[in-house]
Amino acid sequence: MTMSSPNKEYRKCVLAFLDILGFKNIVASVGTSSERAMQFVHSLDRIINSCIDNCIECQKQQIDALNIQYSIFSDSICLWCFIDEDEHFSPNGKYSYEYMSKCYSATLTLCQIIANIQIRGLSEGIIFRGAISIGQHYCCNNVMFSNALVKAYIAESTFSTYPRVILFSFDDDCILTALLDSLLHTGYVTEEDWVYIDYLRVLYPTLRFQHDLIAADLELHKNLIIKGLCDNSDDPSVLEKYNWLAKYHNSRLMNGYEDKQIFLES
């Protein structure tokens, strides 16, 4: 899997925009060390690559035709998959079953990849916030022009609020809205005030019967949150995000992992 290959058309795609929270502190901790900077960059690139490859390998028959591409820039990651729009209307003027099936496969695949990126990012101390949208997108060489990216960025910065990746639908012919019910049944997303990727719930079936690995990831998640709560005790806006994350963490603990609970002040 290579980093974003050239595309020659402004085409409709499913796109995810991810923001690395606390990136300023990560850069500050690296300082002027070229070795530490390259280690972080290569680790992040390796995580994304492996999550894409693993997802495609596990579901090759279903998503063999999908070409997931990505780009990393500063504290942002953009992943996208183009949707073939040829003959996507049925005779009655509605989207055809084939087209909606492609949109569903592309969106679910991105959700699966992002859930694994969120889990794998724990080992690097990375927490993500972001959004998934559907819209037009162009990327070629050093140029990116994207209505889909603008929508996802606005959703992430305006509506996501907490450290989560939401699915956001506006001005996309209601495609994503039509897919939400089906996506919710997969277990990869959950609905509260917004529909978002439920990466901790995904952790259990992903590492089925591997108690020690699940416990290790939950411990990483727990320690990352506790550190965030301690380091930002005097910053209410950041503290709110870590409090939400702690409650999310506790709500996803299954039997046998009670020792991973985070105790919050009432």
Stockholm file with secondary structure:
# STOCKHOLM 1.0

chainA/1-266         MTMSSPNKEYRKCVLAFLDILGFKNIVASVGTSSERAMQFVHSLDRIINSCIDNCIECQKQQIDALNIQYSIFSDSICLWCFIDEDEHFSPNGKYSYEYMSKCYSATLTLCQIIANIQIRGLSEGIIFRGAISIGQHYCCNNVMFSNALVKAYIAESTFSTYPRVILFSFDDDCILTALLDSLLHTGYVTEEDWVYIDYLRVLYPTLRFQHDLIAADLELHKNLIIKGLCDNSDDPSVLEKYNWLAKYHNSRLMNGYEDKQIFLES
#=GR chainA/1-266 SS CCSCCCCCSCEEEEEEEEEETTHHHHHHHHTTCHHHHHHHHHHHHHHHHHHHHHHHHHTHHHHTTCCCEEEEETTEEEEEEECCCTTCBCTTSSBCHHHHHHHHHHHHHHHHHHHHHHHHGGGGTCCEEEEEEEEEEEEETTEEEEHHHHHHHHHIIIIICSSSEEECCSSSTTHHHHHHHHHHTTTSEEESSSEEECHHHHHHHHTTTCHHHHHHHHHHHHHHHHHHHHHTTTCHHHHHHHHHHHHHHHHTCCTTCGGGCCCCCC
#=GC SS_cons         CCSCCCCCSCEEEEEEEEEETTHHHHHHHHTTCHHHHHHHHHHHHHHHHHHHHHHHHHTHHHHTTCCCEEEEETTEEEEEEECCCTTCBCTTSSBCHHHHHHHHHHHHHHHHHHHHHHHHGGGGTCCEEEEEEEEEEEEETTEEEEHHHHHHHHHIIIIICSSSEEECCSSSTTHHHHHHHHHHTTTSEEESSSEEECHHHHHHHHTTTCHHHHHHHHHHHHHHHHHHHHHTTTCHHHHHHHHHHHHHHHHTCCTTCGGGCCCCCC
//
